[in-house]
């Protein structure tokens, strides 16, 4: 967030939900990008989370903020 935005605030939430650990980061300083341009950093993060059996979402929220959300299993299956 510090490197890629001009945020004046950031909210970081971490919680457990059953067998998942969820992380959500929301801020008010997301740079404006062309539609469909997620950037390579978010794409790489999504790939790593998927490889761990998790879920990933990132994008602008209707209230003018930007949100990154990830959920991964507490225990990785072998």
ZAKOLTI-534675 format. One record per residue (C-alpha): residue number from 1; chain; x, z, y negated. Coordinates in steps of 0.02 Angstrom, whole numbers. Example, Ala and Ser with C-alpha at 12.3 -4.5 7.8 and 13.67 -1.06 7.14 Angstrom:
2
<r><k>1</k><c>A</c><east>615</east><up>390</up><north>225</north></r>
<r><k>2</k><c>A</c><east>684</east><up>357</up><north>53</north></r>
END
This chain:
78
<r><k>1</k><c>A</c><east>0</east><up>0</up><north>0</north></r>
<r><k>2</k><c>A</c><east>139</east><up>42</up><north>-121</north></r>
<r><k>3</k><c>A</c><east>223</east><up>-123</up><north>-91</north></r>
<r><k>4</k><c>A</c><east>73</east><up>-240</up><north>-91</north></r>
<r><k>5</k><c>A</c><east>-54</east><up>-173</up><north>-214</north></r>
<r><k>6</k><c>A</c><east>-80</east><up>-104</up><north>-387</north></r>
<r><k>7</k><c>A</c><east>-187</east><up>40</up><north>-327</north></r>
<r><k>8</k><c>A</c><east>-220</east><up>192</up><north>-434</north></r>
<r><k>9</k><c>A</c><east>-288</east><up>290</up><north>-286</north></r>
<r><k>10</k><c>A</c><east>-283</east><up>286</up><north>-96</north></r>
<r><k>11</k><c>A</c><east>-387</east><up>377</up><north>34</north></r>
<r><k>12</k><c>A</c><east>-310</east><up>400</up><north>208</north></r>
<r><k>13</k><c>A</c><east>-419</east><up>464</up><north>349</north></r>
<r><k>14</k><c>A</c><east>-363</east><up>503</up><north>527</north></r>
<r><k>15</k><c>A</c><east>-485</east><up>564</up><north>657</north></r>
<r><k>16</k><c>A</c><east>-518</east><up>564</up><north>843</north></r>
<r><k>17</k><c>A</c><east>-672</east><up>482</up><north>915</north></r>
<r><k>18</k><c>A</c><east>-689</east><up>509</up><north>1101</north></r>
<r><k>19</k><c>A</c><east>-535</east><up>432</up><north>1180</north></r>
<r><k>20</k><c>A</c><east>-482</east><up>343</up><north>1019</north></r>
<r><k>21</k><c>A</c><east>-378</east><up>391</up><north>868</north></r>
<r><k>22</k><c>A</c><east>-443</east><up>307</up><north>711</north></r>
<r><k>23</k><c>A</c><east>-347</east><up>275</up><north>550</north></r>
<r><k>24</k><c>A</c><east>-430</east><up>209</up><north>393</north></r>
<r><k>25</k><c>A</c><east>-343</east><up>173</up><north>229</north></r>
<r><k>26</k><c>A</c><east>-443</east><up>126</up><north>75</north></r>
<r><k>27</k><c>A</c><east>-377</east><up>90</up><north>-100</north></r>
<r><k>28</k><c>A</c><east>-430</east><up>13</up><north>-264</north></r>
<r><k>29</k><c>A</c><east>-281</east><up>-101</up><north>-295</north></r>
<r><k>30</k><c>A</c><east>-287</east><up>-243</up><north>-171</north></r>
<r><k>31</k><c>A</c><east>-210</east><up>-403</up><north>-237</north></r>
<r><k>32</k><c>A</c><east>-329</east><up>-550</up><north>-245</north></r>
<r><k>33</k><c>A</c><east>-294</east><up>-677</up><north>-108</north></r>
<r><k>34</k><c>A</c><east>-371</east><up>-842</up><north>-62</north></r>
<r><k>35</k><c>A</c><east>-511</east><up>-830</up><north>65</north></r>
<r><k>36</k><c>A</c><east>-442</east><up>-824</up><north>241</north></r>
<r><k>37</k><c>A</c><east>-265</east><up>-778</up><north>186</north></r>
<r><k>38</k><c>A</c><east>-235</east><up>-614</up><north>277</north></r>
<r><k>39</k><c>A</c><east>-46</east><up>-617</up><north>253</north></r>
<r><k>40</k><c>A</c><east>81</east><up>-604</up><north>393</north></r>
<r><k>41</k><c>A</c><east>97</east><up>-414</up><north>380</north></r>
<r><k>42</k><c>A</c><east>-84</east><up>-382</up><north>424</north></r>
<r><k>43</k><c>A</c><east>-81</east><up>-515</up><north>560</north></r>
<r><k>44</k><c>A</c><east>72</east><up>-434</up><north>639</north></r>
<r><k>45</k><c>A</c><east>-8</east><up>-263</up><north>629</north></r>
<r><k>46</k><c>A</c><east>-167</east><up>-331</up><north>711</north></r>
<r><k>47</k><c>A</c><east>-63</east><up>-405</up><north>853</north></r>
<r><k>48</k><c>A</c><east>29</east><up>-243</up><north>886</north></r>
<r><k>49</k><c>A</c><east>-131</east><up>-140</up><north>886</north></r>
<r><k>50</k><c>A</c><east>-217</east><up>-264</up><north>1003</north></r>
<r><k>51</k><c>A</c><east>-67</east><up>-255</up><north>1121</north></r>
<r><k>52</k><c>A</c><east>-92</east><up>-66</up><north>1127</north></r>
<r><k>53</k><c>A</c><east>-274</east><up>-92</up><north>1177</north></r>
<r><k>54</k><c>A</c><east>-341</east><up>-54</up><north>1004</north></r>
<r><k>55</k><c>A</c><east>-452</east><up>-127</up><north>869</north></r>
<r><k>56</k><c>A</c><east>-403</east><up>-183</up><north>693</north></r>
<r><k>57</k><c>A</c><east>-496</east><up>-238</up><north>537</north></r>
<r><k>58</k><c>A</c><east>-440</east><up>-266</up><north>358</north></r>
<r><k>59</k><c>A</c><east>-518</east><up>-339</up><north>204</north></r>
<r><k>60</k><c>A</c><east>-607</east><up>-311</up><north>40</north></r>
<r><k>61</k><c>A</c><east>-756</east><up>-195</up><north>37</north></r>
<r><k>62</k><c>A</c><east>-909</east><up>-236</up><north>-68</north></r>
<r><k>63</k><c>A</c><east>-870</east><up>-99</up><north>-194</north></r>
<r><k>64</k><c>A</c><east>-707</east><up>-180</up><north>-252</north></r>
<r><k>65</k><c>A</c><east>-592</east><up>-82</up><north>-137</north></r>
<r><k>66</k><c>A</c><east>-485</east><up>-141</up><north>9</north></r>
<r><k>67</k><c>A</c><east>-491</east><up>-60</up><north>180</north></r>
<r><k>68</k><c>A</c><east>-376</east><up>-63</up><north>330</north></r>
<r><k>69</k><c>A</c><east>-446</east><up>15</up><north>489</north></r>
<r><k>70</k><c>A</c><east>-367</east><up>36</up><north>659</north></r>
<r><k>71</k><c>A</c><east>-415</east><up>124</up><north>819</north></r>
<r><k>72</k><c>A</c><east>-302</east><up>147</up><north>970</north></r>
<r><k>73</k><c>A</c><east>-326</east><up>239</up><north>1134</north></r>
<r><k>74</k><c>A</c><east>-252</east><up>414</up><north>1137</north></r>
<r><k>75</k><c>A</c><east>-172</east><up>372</up><north>1303</north></r>
<r><k>76</k><c>A</c><east>-101</east><up>202</up><north>1341</north></r>
<r><k>77</k><c>A</c><east>-151</east><up>131</up><north>1510</north></r>
<r><k>78</k><c>A</c><east>-8</east><up>71</up><north>1619</north></r>
END
